[in-house]
């Protein structure tokens, strides 16, 4: 049994750190982490030559300003633990960025001139909080700021330069700022006042906080349906709001005129989840379609009701935006090919200098019959390898998320080391319809593990996986499922590696950020005091004494989502019974934005597997 406080566990950490610092004989898997990456650039609506993006060019993920007219790129933020939350004002004059402490997600908005200069408080008078949405006005002086605290729940404030903030919304349940209309006269809010954090209703407010319109699909029906704000029309005087709905069993867009109440349904006849954003002139929509782990994009002409596919390679489109000239920029990758920001005009939009990331092997699609329906899994294995192989079940977080045919450095590292990697889109995952996503209620964690066990059985029976060399791993919700699986399915797994997990559900509930408390109440049907039996059944610490496999846990000491105290409770129980385990604590929040730290964590995980798997 080995424990560490961030710098000395396991015993080979010093050697690992020296290797990282020296950069000697860098393997492909490390190059994938170190290769410069950029996000899809955001651009100012009224100054489209001004853009904002995220890059790891310095070794830490930070915000960068990009003047397309001159080609100049400038680093905006520079913090030890990185920065990724930033918004460019519509006039292109200001960059707002969220300033928390070492990844704890609790902080304030600051802003900096696009051309450079000193940072200043963006919303003086508003104290630190968890963010709950932000919308910036085109007048250059108006913002709508959402905040969440344990004391106040969610509050939303109208902020104007030189004036004190004005509170326009307050509720104990979670809510968030959706969008601000072109002329600043309408504010769209997503809220869960009905107590269902998985299915939001919409309210449109005036700047004085009075209500203009309501849209709520959670009332009056037998099914729980959600709504989401996709954005106001980018046209002066236009009161149309683009809305996502679930009325046909999946996410689809519609247009809601908040002034007249008219709803314009868009029957796109696409089989998967669909989202959308406006083209800059308001005449069409850029449609993003996700289905069975792949993504594609379309243009929808509102006048002609015509859908036209925009050609993209097979893989995942992680984001897309329509430019004023009608072109579309999109972030694309596949499991085999690293990400790139491309344009429909041809070529790559941003090509950062430095080493290029090696590719990896493509994924294979597998469908397995499970207790709740067909389960989709993605499989990667070393080129030319035949089974049975040591196999890693890499479980995604969320839980409302999904694994896709996109580039991922972590799974590629396992493949490089001779492992097969299986990723399971269990019940709870997005992209397979509302019923699949909403299936988690009350038997939280146990339902997902039933699906994972079904895919595990296929992997062994098919000859892919060696049943004596099976690793269960994941981060966040995937880390939670790892610890829960090791305790409830001890005969199925040889090794467990859990990053930033939920380990003690009751303690996690009491310590986590307010928005996640609301989500847990929705998933489990109440608080730990109201439904103690459900929290107990879904908590890894309930089954900790049944864990037989060696366990590796990594945790950020400032994590507000999977807080450190509940992990320490679980570790103490492992320690008390002399169970084989190792713990790595690092000074950040829910994961790290520092490349060296990410590489170090992967090295420690690979090393743990090598020492305990008996390959």
Number of C-alpha atoms within 10 A of each C-alpha: 13 14 18 16 12 17 13 15 17 20 12 12 19 13 9 16 17 11 14 17 9 9 12 9 7 12 12 17 23 23 17 24 21 24 19 20 23 21 20 23 22 19 25 19 19 14 14 17 15 25 23 25 24 24 20 22 19 13 17 23 25 26 25 24 25 22 19 13 9 9 8 9 14 14 17 25 20 14 12 13 19 22 24 19 15 24 22 25 27 22 18 23 18 21 25 22 23 20 24 18 15 20 23 20 21 20 17 21 23 18 24 20 17 22 15 14 10 7 15 13 15 21 23 17 12 17 11 16 20 22 22 19 18 21 22 23 20 20 14 15 13 17 23 26 23 25 27 27 18 15 8 14 16 25 22 25 24 22 23 19 13 9 12 14 19 17 17 17 18 17 15 19 22 26 28 25 23 24 24 28 24 20 15 20 14 24 23 27 24 23 25 22 14 13 18 23 23 18 22 28 25 23 19 23 20 16 19 14 17 11 13 14 17 14 17 17 18 18 12 8 8 7 12 18 24 24 24 22 22 20 21 27 24 20 15 10 12 16 21 23 26 24 24 22 24 19 15 11 16 23 25 26 26 17 20 19 17 21 14 10 13 11 15 14 13 13 11 14 9 12 14 20 23 23 21 25 22 22 24 19 14 16 15 21 22 24 26 21 22 24 18 19 21 19 25 23 23 18 21 22 16 15 8 9 11 11 17 12 12 13 10 17 11 14 21 24 25 20 17 24 24 20 16 13 9 13 13 20 21 23 21 25 23 23 24 19 19 20 22 20 23 20 20 16 11 9 11 14 17 16 14 15 10 11 11 15 20 18 19 26 18 21 20 13 14 17 14 17 13 17 12 14 13 14 21 22 22 20 21 24 27 19 12 5 12 12 15 18 23 22 29 27 24 24 28 23 19 14 22 18 16 22 23 27 23 24 23 21 23 16 23 26 22 23 21 17 13 15 23 28 25 27 24 27 28 34 30 25 24 27 26 25 19 21 15 20 22 18 18 21 16 20 15 21 24 18 19 24 19 18 24 26 17 17 25 23 15 17 23 18 13 11 13 22 25 16 21 18 21 23 24 26 26 25 25 23 24 27 28 27 32 33 33 28 27 26 22 19 18 16 15 19 25 20 24 28 29 28 27 27 33 31 32 27 24 19 19 23 24 14 20 18 23 23 21 18 22 21 19 22 20 18 20 21 17 19 18 19 9 12 14 13 12 18 25 16 19 25 26 27 26 18 19 22 14 14 24 18 21 20 27 24 24 24 27 26 24 21 23 21 25 32 28 24 16 22 24 15 15 18 21 11 14 20 16 9 10 10 18 16 19 21 24 21 20 18 17 22 24 22 21 20 21 19 20 17 20 16 21 17 19 17 18 19 21 15 15 21 21 12 9 15 16 8 8
